[in-house]
């Protein structure tokens, strides 16, 4: 049987079983609505193209509110915060470089 471009698109957006692409919001929403994950992911992509900021906010809020994705979302953002904090504050810990008066 020949695979159509639509079949390939659907397969790619469905992802691997149990493996979320980002936070798992689209998969959790698809399960709650009895849809295939590619449907909710396609809707999220279209919404993101039209309303980028609002879609991102809705995605993160749903990530925190939905029981299935809460732990993953919290872990993602706490890890992200720790990385940003390390990168931003690493220059302050080392102090001034001798003779140049600059922070490194």
C-alpha positions in Angstrom: 0.0 0.0 0.0 1.4 3.4 -1.0 1.7 6.1 1.7 0.2 9.4 0.7 1.6 12.7 1.9 -1.3 13.1 4.3 -0.5 9.7 5.9 3.1 10.8 6.3 2.0 14.1 7.9 -0.4 12.3 10.2 2.3 9.8 11.3 4.8 12.5 12.0 2.3 14.5 14.1 1.1 11.5 16.0 4.7 11.0 17.3 5.9 7.9 19.1 3.5 6.3 21.6 3.9 7.8 25.1 6.5 10.3 23.9 5.3 14.0 24.1 6.9 16.4 21.6 7.1 19.3 24.0 5.0 19.2 27.2 2.4 16.6 26.1 -0.5 19.0 26.2 -1.7 18.0 22.7 -1.6 14.3 23.4 -3.5 14.8 26.7 -6.1 16.9 25.0 -6.5 14.4 22.2 -7.1 11.6 24.8 -9.6 13.7 26.6 -11.5 14.5 23.4 -11.1 11.0 21.8 -9.1 12.4 18.9 -5.8 11.4 17.3 -2.9 13.5 18.5 -2.2 14.8 15.0 -5.6 16.7 15.1 -4.8 18.6 18.3 -1.2 19.2 17.2 -2.3 20.6 13.8 -4.8 22.9 15.6 -2.1 24.1 17.9 0.2 24.8 15.0 -2.4 26.7 13.1 -3.4 28.7 16.2 0.3 29.4 16.9 0.7 30.8 13.4 -2.3 33.2 13.9 -2.0 34.0 17.6 1.5 33.2 18.7 1.6 34.7 22.2 -1.9 33.7 23.2 -1.3 30.1 22.0 1.9 29.9 23.9 0.3 31.2 27.1 -2.7 28.8 26.7 -0.3 25.9 26.1 1.7 26.6 29.2 -1.4 27.2 31.3 -2.9 23.9 30.1 0.4 22.2 30.8 0.1 23.3 34.5 -3.7 22.7 34.8 -4.0 19.3 33.2 -3.1 16.5 35.6 -1.4 14.4 32.9 1.1 17.2 32.0 1.5 19.1 35.3 4.6 17.2 36.5 6.4 17.4 33.2 5.6 21.1 32.8 6.8 22.0 36.3 10.0 20.0 35.7 10.6 21.7 32.4 10.2 25.2 33.7 12.1 24.6 37.0 15.0 23.2 34.9 14.8 26.1 32.5 14.8 28.6 35.4 17.9 26.9 36.9 19.8 27.0 33.6 18.9 30.7 33.0 19.9 31.6 36.6 23.2 29.8 36.2 24.0 31.6 33.0 23.0 35.0 34.2 24.6 34.9 37.6 27.8 33.0 36.8 29.7 36.3 36.0 28.8 37.7 39.4 30.2 34.8 41.3 33.7 35.1 39.7 34.1 38.7 40.7 36.4 41.2 39.0 39.2 40.2 36.7 42.5 41.6 38.1 43.5 44.9 36.6 40.8 45.3 34.0 37.8 46.3 36.2 35.4 44.0 34.2 33.2 41.2 35.3 33.6 37.8 33.8 
